[in-house]
Amino acid sequence: MLVEQLIKKTIDMQGFRVKSVKKDSEILIAELIPDRRFAPRCGRCGSPGPYRDQRPVRTFRHVPLWGIPVTLRYKPRRLLCPKCGTVRVERMPWTNGKQRFTTAFACFLAVWARRLPWYTVARLFHCSWSTIAAAVETVVAYGLEHRDLSGVTLIGIDEISRKKGHVYLTNVYDLATSTLIWSGEGRKKDTLQAFFEFFGKERTAQLQGICCDMWQPYIDVIKECAPQAILVFDKFHIIHHLMEAVDQVRRDEINAKGKKHKELMKNTRYIWLKNPWNLTDNQRLTLGNLEKLNLKINRAYLIKEAFRIFWSYRRMGWAAKYLKKWFWWATHSRLKPIRDFAWLIRNHEENILSYFHLPIHNGTVEGLNNKAKVVSHRAYGFRSAKNYILNLYHSMADLSMPKILHTFA
């Protein structure tokens, strides 16, 4: 099989043909020329039009052949488009716009960039980091344009830290498919409003449930933009707040009782925070001994375990009745962190109890957030939020790839 035939097998050549292939300085250069049987087509609308003139030679990186770099060379024609009413450069089916690589090469690089750091892919295939970013951007743009979000009814909203200094991204996930829908810089009111503007009024009206943490800017925007959706506060965030309250009781007690008590409580933090069935034998023994000392942290531990029962109810009415009893116990515990947590629950009681009407949570979202952090760590961080968000879409949005004639990886 000739190299010309291999090129025809890997890129769309309708309206064009390979004139020759030559080797120049360890690079295979394929000269492309137009097939005179086909009229040039507008690069914007695709309409055929009369030939006008020709532009200078352009080169396009293609997928390496047996490790040998391949470059396509072609002089684009210009035509007078009857539909656009102006002079346009012709459509070249192997590339998109003014890019210096073929769509097949973009897909090839993007597949590797989903598995390896971008700088590693750049070194493997002898191209620049910006070429990898452009290839990923091409593939992501195609996927975003061709994805269908009409069936999204349940979404989860959460923020992740992009780098040190409280720099956040807000991510919105489809809870049914566990895929990323949208990512935006910041975690302010304007950030979530930008999502609903992107999502559109028609799709927003179809939302049945939204799960998020008790972050007031999120709550305000959700009630304003999607009032018909059931707002459910994520139970994992609620439990996280409770764990912080319990640990604060432990720290306060150590600070109040001094060095001797600090030695007694050494290495006991996770004994109070872990689930009872996850304790080791030594931790169970230590817990049994500490429970006899009438410590404040033991009271906080018992209140924490009592709150676990709340999630086991099946009916909202019984859950609300139990929560009322638990609230009385927590507010009379004489433990300030526990009292503060109890009042936090009371202030958001309606949307916490919504869980028993629509049992959704962000457990999957937390797993996806960990995957998002892996994406960042794998690349040793991204300098700009744009490239980080681009890679999140590429790795977590389950986007379709541009259609090419041959799959390389």
N, C-alpha and C positions, 0 to 999 in steps of 0.2 A: 504494500500500500504506500502511495506517495504521500509526502508531507502535505501537499495541496489537498489531498482527499481527507487527511486527518483534520485539517482546519475547517473544511466544509462540514465535517461530522460534528464539530464542537461549537460552531457559531451559525447564526441565521444569515445565509448569504443570498437570499432571494433579491434579485435585482443587481447582484454584484458577482464578481468571479475573481479567482486568484490568478494573477498574471504569471507570477514567478515566486520562487522561494530561494533565497541565497543566504549564505553564512557570512557574517561580517563581525570580526572581533568577538568570537564565542557567542554570538547572538544570531538566532534565525530571524530573518526579516522577510515577511510575506508582503508582496506588492499587490494591492487590490485595485481593480478597475471596475467601472460600471458596466453592467450588461445592457447593451443598447436596445434590447428587446423590451425593456421596462422604462417607463418615464420616471424621473425623480419625484419623490414625494416630500411634501412639506414636513419639516422637522417638528412643527407644533401640532398641526391638525391631521397630518397624514394624507392630505389631498394631493393628487398628481397635478403637476403644472409644467409649463414650458421651461426648458433649460435657458439660463441666462448667462452665467459665467462660472468660473472655477476658483476655489480658494487655494491657498498654499497647502503643502503636504502636512498632514497631521499623523502622529504616531500613537499607537494604542498598545499598552502592555496586555499580553494574553497569557494564558496558563502555560507554565514551563512544560517542555516536552523532554522527557527523560533527564530532567534537571537542567536542560538548556533553555535559557530565556527566549521567549518568542515575542516578536513585535510585529504589529500590522501597520502598514503605511498606506495612506489613501489621501487623494486630493478631493475634498468635498465639493460638490456642485451647489450652485445657488439657482433657485427657480422663482418665478413670479407666481405666488400662490393665489389661485382664483378665489378661494374662500377667505383667506386672511386679507387679501387685497394689498399685499406688500411683498418685498423680496425676502425670501427665507433660505437658510441653509437646509439642504436635504436631510431627510431622516436616514440615519445609519443604524440598521437593526441590531448591530453587535454592541452598541454603546448607548449611553443616555446623556444627552446634553453635550457639555463641553469637557467631559471627563477624558482623562488620558489612559483609560484602561477599558477593557471589554466588560460587559455585564457578566460573562462567564468567569472572568478573573476576579471580579468583585465578589461573586458568590463563593468562589474557591477560597479567597482570603477570609471572608466573613465566617465560613464554617470553621476554619481553624481559629479565628479570633474568639469564637464562642467557647473554645476549650483551653486556649493558651493566652498568656498576656500578650497584648498587642505588640510590645517591643520584641518579644520572642518570635512572633509570626513575621515581623519585619526583617529580622535577622535571617530567618530560615529561607525566606523567598527574595532576599536581596532588594528590598524596597524600603522606603521611608515610613516612619511612624504615621505621618500625615496621610500616606496612601492607604494604610490600614483603616484609619479613621474615616476617610472618604468612602472606602468600600463598604464599611459597616453602615455608614450613613445612607448610602444608596440602597442597601438591602432593607434597612429599617424603614426608610421612606416608602418603599414599595409595599412592605408588610402593613404599615399603618394605613396606607391608602386603600388596601384591599381587604382589610379585616371587617368582620361583621359584629357590631356591638348591640344589635337590636334585641337580642334575647337576654340581656343582662338585667336581672331583677334584684339580686342581693350583692351588696358591695361592702368591703371592709376598708377602713381608712386608718392609716398609721403613719408615723414619721420615723425616719432613721437619721442617724448622725452621719454626715458626710465627712467631716474632719473635726479636729479639735477646735474648741471655741464656740460651741453651741451653734454650729452650722448644720442646718437640717434640710432634708428633702421630705415632701409629703407624697406618699405613694397610695394609690387607690387600686384595689384588687377586686377581681370577680371571685366571689366566694364559691360559686358553683364549679368553676373550672380551675381555680387556684392559679390564675394568670394575672399579670400586671396589666391594668387598663391605662393608667396615666401616672406620670411622675412630674412633680414641679418643685422648684427651688423655694425653700422656706417652709414655715408652718404657721403662717399668719392667716388672717381672715381672707385677705386678697388671694392667697394661694389656693384655697379651696374654692373660692368663687371662680377662679380661672378654670378649675376642673369642670364645674357645672356649665360654664360658658362653652367649653370644648365639647362636653357631653351632649348639650342641646336640650331644649325644653321637652321635646317629644320623648326622648329616651329617659330623661329624668322623671317624667310623669309615670313611666312604667316601673320605677323602682318600688319594691315592696318592703325592703328592709335595709337599714344601714347600720353597720357596727363600727364603733370607734371608742376611743378612751374619753375621759371626762375633761377634755380640753375645751374651754369655753368658746374660743373662736370657731372651732369646728361645729360646736353645738348651734351657735347662732346662725352660721351659714346654712347648715342642714335644715333647720326649721324655716329659714327664709326661702331656700331654693327647692326643697323637697318636703313640703309639709305633709304630704299624703303617706310618706314612707314611715315605717315603724323604726324609731331610733332605739337601738339596743346598745347599752354600754358593755364593753368587752369584759367578761368575767376574769380573764387573766390579768388585765390591768387592775381590776378591783382587788384581786388577791395580792398583786404586787404591792399596792398601797398598804394592805393589811400587814404584809411581811415587813415593810419598812417601819410601820408603827411598832410591831413587836420588837424588832431589832433596836429601835430607839429606846424602848423601855429597858432593854438589857444594858445599853450604853449609859443611860441615865442612872441606873442603879449602881453600876460599877463606879461611875464618877462620884456618886453620893457616899458610897461605903468605903472607898479608899483602896489602898494597895492590897490588903489582905483578901478582900472580896474579889479583886481582880485576879489573883492567883487561883481562887476557887472557881471562877468562871472561865478560866483559860481554855481555849479550844472548844467552847460549847455553843458557839454561834449557830451552827447548822443543826445542832440538836433541837433547837427551838423552832427552826424554820422548815426543816424537812417534814415530809409526810411520815406518820408513825410507822407505816409498813416498810419504809425505806431506811429506817435506822439500822445500823449494825448492832451486833450483840453488845459490844462495848458501849455504844451510845445509849442503848436501852438501859444498861446497868447504871450509867452516869445519870441519865434522866430520872431513874427511880430514886437514886440517892438525893438528887437536888430537889425533887418534889416534896421531900420531907422537911425542907428548911423554910417553908412559908415565904418564898421569894416573890417579889413583884413580877418578875419575868415568868414565873410559873402561872400566875393569874392571867397574864397576857397570853400565854400559851394555851390555856384552857379556853379562853374567849376565842382565840383563833380557831381552835378545833371545833368549837361550837358553831362558828360561822360556816364551817364546811357543810353542816347539815342543811343549811339554807338551799344549796344547789341541788339537793336530792329530791325536793318536792316536785310534783308533776302539775299541780294546779296553782294558779296565781294567788287565789284567795288564801290557801293554806300557807303558801310561802310568805305572803304579806303578814299574816298573823304571827308566824314564827319570827319574822324580822322585827316586828314590834317588841316581842319579848327579848330578843337578842339586844336590841337597841337599849332597853332599860338596863340590862345587865352591864353592857359596855359603858354606858354613861355614868353608872354608879360604881365603876371599878376603881376610882381614884387614881387612874393612870391617864395622864394628859394625852399622850400619843394615841391611845385607844379611843378616848373620848372624841378627839379631833377626827379620827377615822369614822367613828359612828355618826357624827354630824355630817360628814361628807356623804355617807350613804343616805342619810335622811334627806339631804338637800337634792339628791338625784334619784330618789326612790322610784319615781314613776318610770324612768327609762331603764333602771336596773330590773324592775319587775317585768318589763317588756320581754325579757329573756324567756319567760314562761309562756308567753304568747307566740313568740318567734325565736326558737332556741338556736340562734346563730352566735358565733364568737370568732375572735381573731386568732385562734390557735394556728390555723394554716398560715395566716398573715405573718405571725411571728416566725414561722419556719421560712417563709419567703424573704422576710427581712434579713434573716441570717444568711440566706443565699445571696442577697444583695451585698452584704458586707464581705462575703467571700469574693464576689466580683471585684470589689474595691481592693481587698487585700492581695488578690492574685496579681493585680496590676501595680501594687505598691502605691495605690491611691491615684486619683485623677486631679490634675491641676484645675480643671474647670468643671462646673456642674453640668455643662452641656454634654461633654464626653462621657461623664459618669451616667447621666440619664440615657444617653444613646446606648451605652452598653447594657443598662438595665432592661431597656426595651428588647435589645437583641437577645439577651439571655433568659428573660423571664416572661415575655409577652406572648410567646408561642406564635410568632408572626410567620406568614407564608413567605417563601423566597421567590424571587423573579424566575420565570420559566426559562430554562436554558435547554439546549439540545442534548447535553451530556452532563452527567453528575460526576464530579471529579473527586469528591471526598464525602 
